[in-house]
Amino acid sequence: MLTRPRWLLQTEGASYFALSLVLYRAGHFPWWLLAVLFLSPDVFMLGYLVNAKIGSTLYNLAHTLVGPIALLLVSVGFRAPHLAPCGLIWLSHLGFDRMLGYGLKYPTHFGDTHLQRV
C-alpha cells in the first residue's frame, strides 16, 4: 500500500474529510449549513464552459487546501468564529473529493487530474 501514491492521496483526503467533520461537530455548527454549502466549491467548474484553461484555473483555485486553511487561520487569528464553519465545510468538500479520487486539474481537459498522473 505504501507504494501506491494514489491510494495514499485518497487516504489522506479521507483523513482531512473526517477531521473537518469532527471539528465541525465539536464547534456545534449547524448541520443544515454543511448540507447547503458542501457542494459550493464545485460552482467553479462552470469555468469549463469557457475553455479548459479557465476551467482548470478556477477549479484549482477553489480546490486547493490553501483557501480553507487560510480561512480557518483568519477565523482563529482575528477572532472571527463565524468563518470557521465555512472553512471546515470547504475543507470537508476537498477531503471528500480527494477520497473519491478527484484531484486538481490540468489545463487539457476536465478528467486530467493530478491523481491520475501520480
Backbone atoms as SQL, in Angstrom:
CREATE TABLE atoms (id INTEGER PRIMARY KEY, chain TEXT, resi INTEGER, resn TEXT, atom TEXT, x REAL, y REAL, z REAL);
INSERT INTO atoms VALUES
  (1, 'A', 1, 'MET', 'N', 0.803, -1.202, 0.000),
  (2, 'A', 1, 'MET', 'CA', 0.000, 0.000, 0.000),
  (3, 'A', 1, 'MET', 'C', 0.844, 1.265, 0.000),
  (4, 'A', 2, 'LEU', 'N', 1.949, 1.235, 0.680),
  (5, 'A', 2, 'LEU', 'CA', 2.788, 2.435, 0.764),
  (6, 'A', 2, 'LEU', 'C', 3.512, 2.737, -0.537),
  (7, 'A', 3, 'THR', 'N', 3.394, 1.847, -1.492),
  (8, 'A', 3, 'THR', 'CA', 3.994, 2.101, -2.799),
  (9, 'A', 3, 'THR', 'C', 2.944, 2.538, -3.821),
  (10, 'A', 4, 'ARG', 'N', 1.748, 2.818, -3.361),
  (11, 'A', 4, 'ARG', 'CA', 0.660, 3.264, -4.241),
  (12, 'A', 4, 'ARG', 'C', 0.301, 4.704, -3.906),
  (13, 'A', 5, 'PRO', 'N', 0.920, 5.675, -4.571),
  (14, 'A', 5, 'PRO', 'CA', 0.661, 7.085, -4.253),
  (15, 'A', 5, 'PRO', 'C', -0.810, 7.473, -4.367),
  (16, 'A', 6, 'ARG', 'N', -1.517, 6.962, -5.338),
  (17, 'A', 6, 'ARG', 'CA', -2.929, 7.312, -5.485),
  (18, 'A', 6, 'ARG', 'C', -3.709, 6.885, -4.244),
  (19, 'A', 7, 'TRP', 'N', -3.468, 5.668, -3.770),
  (20, 'A', 7, 'TRP', 'CA', -4.143, 5.178, -2.580),
  (21, 'A', 7, 'TRP', 'C', -3.790, 6.042, -1.374),
  (22, 'A', 8, 'LEU', 'N', -2.523, 6.413, -1.248),
  (23, 'A', 8, 'LEU', 'CA', -2.102, 7.269, -0.133),
  (24, 'A', 8, 'LEU', 'C', -2.778, 8.634, -0.185),
  (25, 'A', 9, 'LEU', 'N', -2.874, 9.224, -1.378),
  (26, 'A', 9, 'LEU', 'CA', -3.519, 10.532, -1.516),
  (27, 'A', 9, 'LEU', 'C', -5.018, 10.443, -1.231),
  (28, 'A', 10, 'GLN', 'N', -5.647, 9.357, -1.633),
  (29, 'A', 10, 'GLN', 'CA', -7.065, 9.187, -1.328),
  (30, 'A', 10, 'GLN', 'C', -7.287, 8.968, 0.166),
  (31, 'A', 11, 'THR', 'N', -6.397, 8.243, 0.811),
  (32, 'A', 11, 'THR', 'CA', -6.481, 8.046, 2.256),
  (33, 'A', 11, 'THR', 'C', -6.242, 9.360, 2.982),
  (34, 'A', 12, 'GLU', 'N', -5.306, 10.144, 2.492),
  (35, 'A', 12, 'GLU', 'CA', -5.047, 11.462, 3.059),
  (36, 'A', 12, 'GLU', 'C', -6.304, 12.337, 2.948),
  (37, 'A', 13, 'GLY', 'N', -6.970, 12.310, 1.804),
  (38, 'A', 13, 'GLY', 'CA', -8.212, 13.054, 1.624),
  (39, 'A', 13, 'GLY', 'C', -9.281, 12.603, 2.602),
  (40, 'A', 14, 'ALA', 'N', -9.409, 11.299, 2.783),
  (41, 'A', 14, 'ALA', 'CA', -10.383, 10.767, 3.738),
  (42, 'A', 14, 'ALA', 'C', -10.065, 11.248, 5.147),
  (43, 'A', 15, 'SER', 'N', -8.779, 11.391, 5.446),
  (44, 'A', 15, 'SER', 'CA', -8.367, 11.843, 6.773),
  (45, 'A', 15, 'SER', 'C', -8.792, 13.279, 7.035),
  (46, 'A', 16, 'TYR', 'N', -8.560, 14.182, 6.076),
  (47, 'A', 16, 'TYR', 'CA', -8.969, 15.546, 6.373),
  (48, 'A', 16, 'TYR', 'C', -10.460, 15.767, 6.151),
  (49, 'A', 17, 'PHE', 'N', -11.124, 14.875, 5.441),
  (50, 'A', 17, 'PHE', 'CA', -12.586, 14.906, 5.412),
  (51, 'A', 17, 'PHE', 'C', -13.115, 14.562, 6.802),
  (52, 'A', 18, 'ALA', 'N', -12.608, 13.478, 7.388),
  (53, 'A', 18, 'ALA', 'CA', -13.051, 13.058, 8.715),
  (54, 'A', 18, 'ALA', 'C', -12.697, 14.100, 9.778),
  (55, 'A', 19, 'LEU', 'N', -11.479, 14.621, 9.730),
  (56, 'A', 19, 'LEU', 'CA', -11.063, 15.626, 10.711),
  (57, 'A', 19, 'LEU', 'C', -11.955, 16.861, 10.653),
  (58, 'A', 20, 'SER', 'N', -12.266, 17.318, 9.445),
  (59, 'A', 20, 'SER', 'CA', -13.100, 18.511, 9.324),
  (60, 'A', 20, 'SER', 'C', -14.496, 18.268, 9.896),
  (61, 'A', 21, 'LEU', 'N', -15.042, 17.073, 9.721),
  (62, 'A', 21, 'LEU', 'CA', -16.358, 16.768, 10.287),
  (63, 'A', 21, 'LEU', 'C', -16.312, 16.675, 11.804),
  (64, 'A', 22, 'VAL', 'N', -15.247, 16.114, 12.334),
  (65, 'A', 22, 'VAL', 'CA', -15.094, 16.043, 13.789),
  (66, 'A', 22, 'VAL', 'C', -14.999, 17.452, 14.377),
  (67, 'A', 23, 'LEU', 'N', -14.201, 18.306, 13.757),
  (68, 'A', 23, 'LEU', 'CA', -14.071, 19.687, 14.236),
  (69, 'A', 23, 'LEU', 'C', -15.374, 20.462, 14.053),
  (70, 'A', 24, 'TYR', 'N', -16.088, 20.197, 12.997),
  (71, 'A', 24, 'TYR', 'CA', -17.382, 20.846, 12.756),
  (72, 'A', 24, 'TYR', 'C', -18.354, 20.482, 13.880),
  (73, 'A', 25, 'ARG', 'N', -18.391, 19.206, 14.203),
  (74, 'A', 25, 'ARG', 'CA', -19.271, 18.745, 15.292),
  (75, 'A', 25, 'ARG', 'C', -18.836, 19.345, 16.620),
  (76, 'A', 26, 'ALA', 'N', -17.533, 19.373, 16.875),
  (77, 'A', 26, 'ALA', 'CA', -17.018, 19.919, 18.130),
  (78, 'A', 26, 'ALA', 'C', -17.340, 21.409, 18.269),
  (79, 'A', 27, 'GLY', 'N', -17.428, 22.107, 17.138),
  (80, 'A', 27, 'GLY', 'CA', -17.760, 23.526, 17.165),
  (81, 'A', 27, 'GLY', 'C', -19.248, 23.795, 17.291),
  (82, 'A', 28, 'HIS', 'N', -20.054, 22.732, 17.311),
  (83, 'A', 28, 'HIS', 'CA', -21.510, 22.851, 17.431),
  (84, 'A', 28, 'HIS', 'C', -22.101, 23.736, 16.331),
  (85, 'A', 29, 'PHE', 'N', -21.561, 23.589, 15.114),
  (86, 'A', 29, 'PHE', 'CA', -22.055, 24.359, 13.981),
  (87, 'A', 29, 'PHE', 'C', -23.285, 23.655, 13.395),
  (88, 'A', 30, 'PRO', 'N', -24.168, 24.393, 12.747),
  (89, 'A', 30, 'PRO', 'CA', -25.403, 23.779, 12.238),
  (90, 'A', 30, 'PRO', 'C', -25.159, 22.854, 11.037),
  (91, 'A', 31, 'TRP', 'N', -25.725, 21.662, 11.116),
  (92, 'A', 31, 'TRP', 'CA', -25.545, 20.673, 10.059),
  (93, 'A', 31, 'TRP', 'C', -26.265, 21.074, 8.785),
  (94, 'A', 32, 'TRP', 'N', -27.309, 21.854, 8.908),
  (95, 'A', 32, 'TRP', 'CA', -28.005, 22.304, 7.696),
  (96, 'A', 32, 'TRP', 'C', -27.079, 23.170, 6.845),
  (97, 'A', 33, 'LEU', 'N', -26.195, 23.940, 7.505),
  (98, 'A', 33, 'LEU', 'CA', -25.262, 24.791, 6.763),
  (99, 'A', 33, 'LEU', 'C', -24.285, 23.941, 5.956),
  (100, 'A', 34, 'LEU', 'N', -23.832, 22.855, 6.544),
  (101, 'A', 34, 'LEU', 'CA', -22.944, 21.943, 5.824),
  (102, 'A', 34, 'LEU', 'C', -23.671, 21.362, 4.609),
  (103, 'A', 35, 'ALA', 'N', -24.933, 20.967, 4.795),
  (104, 'A', 35, 'ALA', 'CA', -25.705, 20.392, 3.691),
  (105, 'A', 35, 'ALA', 'C', -25.891, 21.400, 2.558),
  (106, 'A', 36, 'VAL', 'N', -26.086, 22.665, 2.914),
  (107, 'A', 36, 'VAL', 'CA', -26.321, 23.702, 1.903),
  (108, 'A', 36, 'VAL', 'C', -25.039, 24.068, 1.159),
  (109, 'A', 37, 'LEU', 'N', -23.921, 24.162, 1.885),
  (110, 'A', 37, 'LEU', 'CA', -22.679, 24.678, 1.292),
  (111, 'A', 37, 'LEU', 'C', -21.695, 23.616, 0.810),
  (112, 'A', 38, 'PHE', 'N', -21.944, 22.356, 1.098),
  (113, 'A', 38, 'PHE', 'CA', -20.950, 21.313, 0.825),
  (114, 'A', 38, 'PHE', 'C', -20.494, 21.277, -0.636),
  (115, 'A', 39, 'LEU', 'N', -21.394, 21.433, -1.563),
  (116, 'A', 39, 'LEU', 'CA', -21.031, 21.348, -2.980),
  (117, 'A', 39, 'LEU', 'C', -20.692, 22.698, -3.609),
  (118, 'A', 40, 'SER', 'N', -20.710, 23.763, -2.827),
  (119, 'A', 40, 'SER', 'CA', -20.484, 25.101, -3.391),
  (120, 'A', 40, 'SER', 'C', -19.137, 25.273, -4.108),
  (121, 'A', 41, 'PRO', 'N', -18.044, 24.647, -3.678),
  (122, 'A', 41, 'PRO', 'CA', -16.800, 24.810, -4.452),
  (123, 'A', 41, 'PRO', 'C', -16.898, 24.292, -5.889),
  (124, 'A', 42, 'ASP', 'N', -17.846, 23.396, -6.143),
  (125, 'A', 42, 'ASP', 'CA', -17.985, 22.850, -7.494),
  (126, 'A', 42, 'ASP', 'C', -18.590, 23.845, -8.484),
  (127, 'A', 43, 'VAL', 'N', -19.100, 24.957, -7.988),
  (128, 'A', 43, 'VAL', 'CA', -19.607, 26.004, -8.885),
  (129, 'A', 43, 'VAL', 'C', -18.476, 26.492, -9.796),
  (130, 'A', 44, 'PHE', 'N', -17.253, 26.412, -9.320),
  (131, 'A', 44, 'PHE', 'CA', -16.110, 26.869, -10.105),
  (132, 'A', 44, 'PHE', 'C', -15.848, 26.008, -11.334),
  (133, 'A', 45, 'MET', 'N', -16.515, 24.873, -11.444),
  (134, 'A', 45, 'MET', 'CA', -16.414, 24.050, -12.652),
  (135, 'A', 45, 'MET', 'C', -17.033, 24.754, -13.853),
  (136, 'A', 46, 'LEU', 'N', -17.870, 25.743, -13.594),
  (137, 'A', 46, 'LEU', 'CA', -18.525, 26.454, -14.693),
  (138, 'A', 46, 'LEU', 'C', -17.519, 27.133, -15.624),
  (139, 'A', 47, 'GLY', 'N', -16.297, 27.364, -15.142),
  (140, 'A', 47, 'GLY', 'CA', -15.253, 27.919, -15.996),
  (141, 'A', 47, 'GLY', 'C', -14.961, 27.052, -17.202),
  (142, 'A', 48, 'TYR', 'N', -15.271, 25.756, -17.100),
  (143, 'A', 48, 'TYR', 'CA', -15.065, 24.854, -18.237),
  (144, 'A', 48, 'TYR', 'C', -16.010, 25.171, -19.387),
  (145, 'A', 49, 'LEU', 'N', -17.060, 25.937, -19.125),
  (146, 'A', 49, 'LEU', 'CA', -17.954, 26.350, -20.201),
  (147, 'A', 49, 'LEU', 'C', -17.257, 27.333, -21.140),
  (148, 'A', 50, 'VAL', 'N', -16.231, 28.027, -20.614),
  (149, 'A', 50, 'VAL', 'CA', -15.443, 28.950, -21.438),
  (150, 'A', 50, 'VAL', 'C', -14.381, 28.163, -22.195),
  (151, 'A', 51, 'ASN', 'N', -13.481, 27.536, -21.454),
  (152, 'A', 51, 'ASN', 'CA', -12.473, 26.643, -22.034),
  (153, 'A', 51, 'ASN', 'C', -11.760, 25.897, -20.910),
  (154, 'A', 52, 'ALA', 'N', -10.929, 24.936, -21.277),
  (155, 'A', 52, 'ALA', 'CA', -10.270, 24.086, -20.279),
  (156, 'A', 52, 'ALA', 'C', -9.262, 24.852, -19.433),
  (157, 'A', 53, 'LYS', 'N', -8.594, 25.828, -20.008),
  (158, 'A', 53, 'LYS', 'CA', -7.589, 26.579, -19.244),
  (159, 'A', 53, 'LYS', 'C', -8.254, 27.418, -18.144),
  (160, 'A', 54, 'ILE', 'N', -9.297, 28.136, -18.485),
  (161, 'A', 54, 'ILE', 'CA', -10.015, 28.935, -17.484),
  (162, 'A', 54, 'ILE', 'C', -10.705, 28.012, -16.488),
  (163, 'A', 55, 'GLY', 'N', -11.292, 26.940, -16.988),
  (164, 'A', 55, 'GLY', 'CA', -11.957, 25.982, -16.118),
  (165, 'A', 55, 'GLY', 'C', -11.016, 25.378, -15.092),
  (166, 'A', 56, 'SER', 'N', -9.850, 24.937, -15.542),
  (167, 'A', 56, 'SER', 'CA', -8.902, 24.330, -14.604),
  (168, 'A', 56, 'SER', 'C', -8.369, 25.363, -13.616),
  (169, 'A', 57, 'THR', 'N', -8.153, 26.588, -14.081),
  (170, 'A', 57, 'THR', 'CA', -7.668, 27.641, -13.184),
  (171, 'A', 57, 'THR', 'C', -8.676, 27.918, -12.072),
  (172, 'A', 58, 'LEU', 'N', -9.930, 28.117, -12.438),
  (173, 'A', 58, 'LEU', 'CA', -10.964, 28.400, -11.434),
  (174, 'A', 58, 'LEU', 'C', -11.200, 27.203, -10.525),
  (175, 'A', 59, 'TYR', 'N', -11.252, 26.020, -11.117),
  (176, 'A', 59, 'TYR', 'CA', -11.466, 24.805, -10.327),
  (177, 'A', 59, 'TYR', 'C', -10.344, 24.634, -9.300),
  (178, 'A', 60, 'ASN', 'N', -9.093, 24.776, -9.749),
  (179, 'A', 60, 'ASN', 'CA', -7.956, 24.601, -8.841),
  (180, 'A', 60, 'ASN', 'C', -7.931, 25.672, -7.757),
  (181, 'A', 61, 'LEU', 'N', -8.351, 26.884, -8.101),
  (182, 'A', 61, 'LEU', 'CA', -8.425, 27.959, -7.114),
  (183, 'A', 61, 'LEU', 'C', -9.347, 27.573, -5.964),
  (184, 'A', 62, 'ALA', 'N', -10.455, 26.932, -6.283),
  (185, 'A', 62, 'ALA', 'CA', -11.419, 26.541, -5.259),
  (186, 'A', 62, 'ALA', 'C', -11.128, 25.184, -4.641),
  (187, 'A', 63, 'HIS', 'N', -10.214, 24.419, -5.229),
  (188, 'A', 63, 'HIS', 'CA', -9.994, 23.054, -4.763),
  (189, 'A', 63, 'HIS', 'C', -8.586, 22.791, -4.221),
  (190, 'A', 64, 'THR', 'N', -7.871, 23.829, -3.898),
  (191, 'A', 64, 'THR', 'CA', -6.585, 23.648, -3.225),
  (192, 'A', 64, 'THR', 'C', -6.789, 23.883, -1.728),
  (193, 'A', 65, 'LEU', 'N', -5.974, 23.282, -0.912),
  (194, 'A', 65, 'LEU', 'CA', -6.120, 23.394, 0.543),
  (195, 'A', 65, 'LEU', 'C', -5.794, 24.784, 1.080),
  (196, 'A', 66, 'VAL', 'N', -5.132, 25.606, 0.297),
  (197, 'A', 66, 'VAL', 'CA', -4.714, 26.930, 0.764),
  (198, 'A', 66, 'VAL', 'C', -5.907, 27.772, 1.212),
  (199, 'A', 67, 'GLY', 'N', -6.983, 27.778, 0.430),
  (200, 'A', 67, 'GLY', 'CA', -8.147, 28.601, 0.751),
  (201, 'A', 67, 'GLY', 'C', -8.793, 28.267, 2.087),
  (202, 'A', 68, 'PRO', 'N', -9.225, 27.020, 2.295),
  (203, 'A', 68, 'PRO', 'CA', -9.881, 26.718, 3.572),
  (204, 'A', 68, 'PRO', 'C', -8.952, 26.835, 4.773),
  (205, 'A', 69, 'ILE', 'N', -7.684, 26.488, 4.609),
  (206, 'A', 69, 'ILE', 'CA', -6.759, 26.619, 5.736),
  (207, 'A', 69, 'ILE', 'C', -6.549, 28.088, 6.071),
  (208, 'A', 70, 'ALA', 'N', -6.419, 28.940, 5.054),
  (209, 'A', 70, 'ALA', 'CA', -6.285, 30.387, 5.300),
  (210, 'A', 70, 'ALA', 'C', -7.533, 30.923, 5.986),
  (211, 'A', 71, 'LEU', 'N', -8.699, 30.485, 5.550),
  (212, 'A', 71, 'LEU', 'CA', -9.943, 30.935, 6.170),
  (213, 'A', 71, 'LEU', 'C', -10.014, 30.516, 7.634),
  (214, 'A', 72, 'LEU', 'N', -9.591, 29.306, 7.934),
  (215, 'A', 72, 'LEU', 'CA', -9.575, 28.846, 9.327),
  (216, 'A', 72, 'LEU', 'C', -8.562, 29.626, 10.168),
  (217, 'A', 73, 'LEU', 'N', -7.415, 29.929, 9.588),
  (218, 'A', 73, 'LEU', 'CA', -6.418, 30.724, 10.313),
  (219, 'A', 73, 'LEU', 'C', -6.923, 32.141, 10.579),
  (220, 'A', 74, 'VAL', 'N', -7.591, 32.734, 9.618),
  (221, 'A', 74, 'VAL', 'CA', -8.191, 34.064, 9.807),
  (222, 'A', 74, 'VAL', 'C', -9.253, 33.985, 10.903),
  (223, 'A', 75, 'SER', 'N', -10.035, 32.930, 10.890),
  (224, 'A', 75, 'SER', 'CA', -11.078, 32.749, 11.898),
  (225, 'A', 75, 'SER', 'C', -10.500, 32.724, 13.313),
  (226, 'A', 76, 'VAL', 'N', -9.385, 32.039, 13.473),
  (227, 'A', 76, 'VAL', 'CA', -8.744, 31.946, 14.790),
  (228, 'A', 76, 'VAL', 'C', -7.955, 33.215, 15.100),
  (229, 'A', 77, 'GLY', 'N', -7.156, 33.661, 14.141),
  (230, 'A', 77, 'GLY', 'CA', -6.270, 34.801, 14.371),
  (231, 'A', 77, 'GLY', 'C', -6.982, 36.118, 14.598),
  (232, 'A', 78, 'PHE', 'N', -8.107, 36.308, 13.936),
  (233, 'A', 78, 'PHE', 'CA', -8.834, 37.565, 14.072),
  (234, 'A', 78, 'PHE', 'C', -10.107, 37.409, 14.900),
  (235, 'A', 79, 'ARG', 'N', -10.187, 36.288, 15.593),
  (236, 'A', 79, 'ARG', 'CA', -11.344, 36.011, 16.452),
  (237, 'A', 79, 'ARG', 'C', -12.655, 36.251, 15.708),
  (238, 'A', 80, 'ALA', 'N', -12.763, 35.559, 14.591),
  (239, 'A', 80, 'ALA', 'CA', -13.956, 35.628, 13.759),
  (240, 'A', 80, 'ALA', 'C', -14.556, 34.228, 13.648),
  (241, 'A', 81, 'PRO', 'N', -15.173, 33.736, 14.729),
  (242, 'A', 81, 'PRO', 'CA', -15.650, 32.351, 14.739),
  (243, 'A', 81, 'PRO', 'C', -16.720, 32.054, 13.696),
  (244, 'A', 82, 'HIS', 'N', -17.367, 33.073, 13.168),
  (245, 'A', 82, 'HIS', 'CA', -18.393, 32.839, 12.153),
  (246, 'A', 82, 'HIS', 'C', -17.786, 32.343, 10.833),
  (247, 'A', 83, 'LEU', 'N', -16.464, 32.486, 10.659),
  (248, 'A', 83, 'LEU', 'CA', -15.800, 31.997, 9.444),
  (249, 'A', 83, 'LEU', 'C', -15.402, 30.523, 9.548),
  (250, 'A', 84, 'ALA', 'N', -15.288, 30.022, 10.763),
  (251, 'A', 84, 'ALA', 'CA', -14.830, 28.642, 10.974),
  (252, 'A', 84, 'ALA', 'C', -15.707, 27.598, 10.285),
  (253, 'A', 85, 'PRO', 'N', -17.038, 27.666, 10.394),
  (254, 'A', 85, 'PRO', 'CA', -17.820, 26.619, 9.724),
  (255, 'A', 85, 'PRO', 'C', -17.620, 26.627, 8.213),
  (256, 'A', 86, 'CYS', 'N', -17.463, 27.792, 7.620),
  (257, 'A', 86, 'CYS', 'CA', -17.243, 27.857, 6.167),
  (258, 'A', 86, 'CYS', 'C', -15.913, 27.212, 5.796),
  (259, 'A', 87, 'GLY', 'N', -14.867, 27.473, 6.569),
  (260, 'A', 87, 'GLY', 'CA', -13.570, 26.854, 6.321),
  (261, 'A', 87, 'GLY', 'C', -13.621, 25.344, 6.480),
  (262, 'A', 88, 'LEU', 'N', -14.335, 24.880, 7.489),
  (263, 'A', 88, 'LEU', 'CA', -14.435, 23.434, 7.716),
  (264, 'A', 88, 'LEU', 'C', -15.279, 22.745, 6.650),
  (265, 'A', 89, 'ILE', 'N', -16.332, 23.408, 6.200),
  (266, 'A', 89, 'ILE', 'CA', -17.153, 22.842, 5.122),
  (267, 'A', 89, 'ILE', 'C', -16.336, 22.756, 3.841),
  (268, 'A', 90, 'TRP', 'N', -15.601, 23.809, 3.552),
  (269, 'A', 90, 'TRP', 'CA', -14.755, 23.838, 2.359),
  (270, 'A', 90, 'TRP', 'C', -13.717, 22.724, 2.433),
  (271, 'A', 91, 'LEU', 'N', -13.079, 22.590, 3.596),
  (272, 'A', 91, 'LEU', 'CA', -12.077, 21.547, 3.793),
  (273, 'A', 91, 'LEU', 'C', -12.693, 20.153, 3.664),
  (274, 'A', 92, 'SER', 'N', -13.901, 19.985, 4.191),
  (275, 'A', 92, 'SER', 'CA', -14.555, 18.675, 4.095),
  (276, 'A', 92, 'SER', 'C', -14.858, 18.333, 2.638),
  (277, 'A', 93, 'HIS', 'N', -15.259, 19.331, 1.856),
  (278, 'A', 93, 'HIS', 'CA', -15.515, 19.097, 0.433),
  (279, 'A', 93, 'HIS', 'C', -14.244, 18.626, -0.279),
  (280, 'A', 94, 'LEU', 'N', -13.140, 19.302, 0.007),
  (281, 'A', 94, 'LEU', 'CA', -11.877, 18.926, -0.644),
  (282, 'A', 94, 'LEU', 'C', -11.438, 17.526, -0.234),
  (283, 'A', 95, 'GLY', 'N', -11.577, 17.203, 1.043),
  (284, 'A', 95, 'GLY', 'CA', -11.230, 15.863, 1.507),
  (285, 'A', 95, 'GLY', 'C', -12.091, 14.798, 0.861),
  (286, 'A', 96, 'PHE', 'N', -13.378, 15.088, 0.740),
  (287, 'A', 96, 'PHE', 'CA', -14.302, 14.146, 0.108),
  (288, 'A', 96, 'PHE', 'C', -13.936, 13.936, -1.357),
  (289, 'A', 97, 'ASP', 'N', -13.649, 15.039, -2.057),
  (290, 'A', 97, 'ASP', 'CA', -13.226, 14.931, -3.454),
  (291, 'A', 97, 'ASP', 'C', -11.983, 14.064, -3.597),
  (292, 'A', 98, 'ARG', 'N', -10.966, 14.324, -2.777),
  (293, 'A', 98, 'ARG', 'CA', -9.709, 13.561, -2.861),
  (294, 'A', 98, 'ARG', 'C', -9.945, 12.099, -2.521),
  (295, 'A', 99, 'MET', 'N', -10.795, 11.863, -1.531),
  (296, 'A', 99, 'MET', 'CA', -11.096, 10.495, -1.133),
  (297, 'A', 99, 'MET', 'C', -11.718, 9.721, -2.301),
  (298, 'A', 100, 'LEU', 'N', -12.545, 10.395, -3.095),
  (299, 'A', 100, 'LEU', 'CA', -13.183, 9.757, -4.242),
  (300, 'A', 100, 'LEU', 'C', -12.275, 9.690, -5.470),
  (301, 'A', 101, 'GLY', 'N', -11.110, 10.335, -5.384),
  (302, 'A', 101, 'GLY', 'CA', -10.163, 10.277, -6.489),
  (303, 'A', 101, 'GLY', 'C', -10.171, 11.483, -7.399),
  (304, 'A', 102, 'TYR', 'N', -10.917, 12.518, -7.034),
  (305, 'A', 102, 'TYR', 'CA', -10.905, 13.746, -7.833),
  (306, 'A', 102, 'TYR', 'C', -9.737, 14.605, -7.385),
  (307, 'A', 103, 'GLY', 'N', -8.993, 15.103, -8.337),
  (308, 'A', 103, 'GLY', 'CA', -7.824, 15.891, -7.998),
  (309, 'A', 103, 'GLY', 'C', -7.831, 17.243, -8.672),
  (310, 'A', 104, 'LEU', 'N', -6.740, 17.956, -8.501),
  (311, 'A', 104, 'LEU', 'CA', -6.556, 19.240, -9.163),
  (312, 'A', 104, 'LEU', 'C', -6.429, 18.994, -10.661),
  (313, 'A', 105, 'LYS', 'N', -6.876, 19.949, -11.441),
  (314, 'A', 105, 'LYS', 'CA', -6.995, 19.753, -12.882),
  (315, 'A', 105, 'LYS', 'C', -5.824, 20.350, -13.661),
  (316, 'A', 106, 'TYR', 'N', -5.446, 19.649, -14.714),
  (317, 'A', 106, 'TYR', 'CA', -4.512, 20.174, -15.698),
  (318, 'A', 106, 'TYR', 'C', -5.327, 20.920, -16.756),
  (319, 'A', 107, 'PRO', 'N', -4.719, 21.854, -17.482),
  (320, 'A', 107, 'PRO', 'CA', -5.487, 22.654, -18.440),
  (321, 'A', 107, 'PRO', 'C', -5.804, 21.954, -19.760),
  (322, 'A', 108, 'THR', 'N', -5.724, 20.660, -19.793),
  (323, 'A', 108, 'THR', 'CA', -6.011, 19.923, -21.021),
  (324, 'A', 108, 'THR', 'C', -7.500, 19.581, -21.128),
  (325, 'A', 109, 'HIS', 'N', -8.022, 18.812, -20.158),
  (326, 'A', 109, 'HIS', 'CA', -9.457, 18.527, -20.097),
  (327, 'A', 109, 'HIS', 'C', -9.832, 18.160, -18.668),
  (328, 'A', 110, 'PHE', 'N', -11.115, 18.164, -18.381),
  (329, 'A', 110, 'PHE', 'CA', -11.605, 18.020, -17.008),
  (330, 'A', 110, 'PHE', 'C', -11.117, 16.744, -16.321),
  (331, 'A', 111, 'GLY', 'N', -11.045, 15.664, -17.016),
  (332, 'A', 111, 'GLY', 'CA', -10.660, 14.397, -16.420),
  (333, 'A', 111, 'GLY', 'C', -9.169, 14.220, -16.174),
  (334, 'A', 112, 'ASP', 'N', -8.369, 15.166, -16.605),
  (335, 'A', 112, 'ASP', 'CA', -6.918, 15.075, -16.461),
  (336, 'A', 112, 'ASP', 'C', -6.511, 15.721, -15.141),
  (337, 'A', 113, 'THR', 'N', -6.334, 14.883, -14.094),
  (338, 'A', 113, 'THR', 'CA', -6.072, 15.396, -12.750),
  (339, 'A', 113, 'THR', 'C', -4.724, 14.929, -12.215),
  (340, 'A', 114, 'HIS', 'N', -4.303, 15.588, -11.137),
  (341, 'A', 114, 'HIS', 'CA', -3.023, 15.220, -10.533),
  (342, 'A', 114, 'HIS', 'C', -3.082, 13.826, -9.915),
  (343, 'A', 115, 'LEU', 'N', -4.236, 13.348, -9.562),
  (344, 'A', 115, 'LEU', 'CA', -4.339, 11.997, -9.008),
  (345, 'A', 115, 'LEU', 'C', -4.238, 10.925, -10.086),
  (346, 'A', 116, 'GLN', 'N', -4.580, 11.273, -11.314),
  (347, 'A', 116, 'GLN', 'CA', -4.463, 10.309, -12.393),
  (348, 'A', 116, 'GLN', 'C', -3.049, 10.225, -12.917),
  (349, 'A', 117, 'ARG', 'N', -2.256, 11.275, -12.726),
  (350, 'A', 117, 'ARG', 'CA', -0.881, 11.265, -13.218),
  (351, 'A', 117, 'ARG', 'C', 0.118, 10.780, -12.174),
  (352, 'A', 118, 'VAL', 'N', -0.318, 10.617, -10.953),
  (353, 'A', 118, 'VAL', 'CA', 0.611, 10.208, -9.901),
  (354, 'A', 118, 'VAL', 'C', 1.023, 8.775, -10.124);
